[in-house]
Amino acid sequence: MNAMSLRASSPAKIAAQRFSFQQSLNPIPPKSAFFRVMPQTHVLIHSPFKQLSLPAIKSQQDGSATVSETKTSEGDALKVKEWEVGMFQDEVAASQGIKIRRRPPTGPPLHYVGPFEFRLQNEGNTPRNILEEIVWHKDVEVSQMKEKKPLGMLKKLLDNALPVRDFIGALKEANSRTGFPGLIAEVKKASPSRGVLREDFDPVQIAKAYEKGGAACLSVLTDEKYFQGGFENLEAIRRSGVKCPLLCKEFVIDAWQIYYARVNGADAILLIAAVLPDLDIKYMTKICKLLGLTALVEVHDEREMDRVLEIDGIELVGINNRDLGTFKVDIANTKKLLEGERGERIRQKGITVVGESGLFTPADIAYVQEAGVKAVLVGESIVKQNDPSVGIAQLFGKDISS
Ligand SMILES: O=P(O)(O)OC[C@@H](O)[C@@H](O)c1c[nH]c2ccccc12
């Protein structure tokens, strides 16, 4: 065949990879379902290829792609479409009240213009808040990681991945054993709002102390740039023999990251409703199910909670007391989102709710428990203690280890 391999970062290759990726996943509902659920997103997934003769793009078994030499103008068409689609994605998100834009608003997507820093100097391309900055950076980071480890490669690694453990089961078990909300203890070195929390940071040692102190599950931050975490921490903790199921704490914007979390030892993964439109949440929770992972869907306000309640199959919802845009923390947020009819719906649906962030004292734990949570996610107050297992006992006002 008269075909050539495209340069690693060329737009046609990225689009072709997306195409082969979409094609390779089973849980996508049929076209008609996309139209019913959200017509715009059908376009988002399929339109870049409509004006092209599809056989021109051939995905290879290893996840790479080749494009026929005669189709060079199609490369340009794809470039333009990618840009349009990027814009469109933000419009869909905005209609759902999502303020976070997936990419800088002007010009073609980052893939074609070089490093993030370069774009930041352009007027109009400044992120509006820290969450948006993280997401824009993540977009670049993920596309680079995907080039190094294409989905096809990750899929092969799935065969030898360690078994998934039951995340929600562990939380429920701890809840009935201790009478307190099940603890997800976070292995967190630093955050953009608090800076470095612990200088002598040994993730495996901290994980073991958490387990000893009675944590039901652990959360491991994998973002490097903003939280000084890493996938190597997740992997090391998983391989250390710690039995608590592990949550991969990431800013997921691409389903590839879910596969990557799974092959690095995660049992659960965070999906942030402030970043992901409804269809992304639906699609990603399906991929989680396919891989056996638990999705922890995080919300911060009523609108996000209501969106999530419309999506079937969500079993674990986290209420973040911290606004990821402004860093403001208020534990009354958990109570507010669990009140009245909304709380009733959550109970009827059998959703397990996690109270997240800003929990420091036994009174804080009692407050969110009273509000209806069956689990809590805690980082700062316990990771800062010399012995994090003692930190857990102080947090609950009681030794919960046995
Ligand atoms: O350290 P805290 O205040 O106990 O918070 C832990 C956890 O809730 C927080 O790290 C968190 C909640 N949602 C997130 C999303 C991304 C990064 C971090 C988070």
Ligand as a Chemical Component Dictionary entry (heavy atoms), coordinates in Angstrom:
data_LIG
# 
_chem_comp.id                   LIG 
_chem_comp.type                 NON-POLYMER 
_chem_comp.pdbx_formal_charge   0 
_chem_comp.three_letter_code    LIG 
# 
loop_
_chem_comp_atom.comp_id 
_chem_comp_atom.atom_id 
_chem_comp_atom.alt_atom_id 
_chem_comp_atom.type_symbol 
_chem_comp_atom.charge 
_chem_comp_atom.model_Cartn_x 
_chem_comp_atom.model_Cartn_y 
_chem_comp_atom.model_Cartn_z 
_chem_comp_atom.pdbx_ordinal 
LIG O1  O1  O 0 -6.168  17.725 52.173 1  
LIG P1  P1  P 0 -7.649  17.726 52.410 2  
LIG O2  O2  O 0 -8.200  19.115 52.633 3  
LIG O3  O3  O 0 -8.032  16.775 53.505 4  
LIG O4  O4  O 0 -8.352  17.199 51.057 5  
LIG C1  C1  C 0 -8.163  15.895 50.579 6  
LIG C2  C2  C 0 -8.848  15.734 49.225 7  
LIG O5  O5  O 0 -10.224 15.873 49.414 8  
LIG C3  C3  C 0 -8.342  16.761 48.209 9  
LIG O6  O6  O 0 -6.991  16.540 48.032 10 
LIG C4  C4  C 0 -9.052  16.707 46.877 11 
LIG C5  C5  C 0 -10.383 16.500 46.666 12 
LIG N1  N1  N 0 -10.673 16.518 45.364 13 
LIG C6  C6  C 0 -9.547  16.744 44.673 14 
LIG C7  C7  C 0 -9.330  16.817 43.288 15 
LIG C8  C8  C 0 -8.047  17.024 42.877 16 
LIG C9  C9  C 0 -6.990  17.186 43.761 17 
LIG C10 C10 C 0 -7.192  17.089 45.127 18 
LIG C11 C11 C 0 -8.477  16.876 45.587 19 
# 
loop_
_chem_comp_bond.comp_id 
_chem_comp_bond.atom_id_1 
_chem_comp_bond.atom_id_2 
_chem_comp_bond.value_order 
_chem_comp_bond.pdbx_ordinal 
LIG O1  P1  DOUB 1  
LIG P1  O2  SING 2  
LIG P1  O3  SING 3  
LIG P1  O4  SING 4  
LIG O4  C1  SING 5  
LIG C1  C2  SING 6  
LIG C2  O5  SING 7  
LIG C2  C3  SING 8  
LIG C3  O6  SING 9  
LIG C3  C4  SING 10 
LIG C4  C5  DOUB 11 
LIG C4  C11 SING 12 
LIG C5  N1  SING 13 
LIG N1  C6  SING 14 
LIG C6  C7  SING 15 
LIG C6  C11 DOUB 16 
LIG C7  C8  DOUB 17 
LIG C8  C9  SING 18 
LIG C9  C10 DOUB 19 
LIG C10 C11 SING 20 
# 
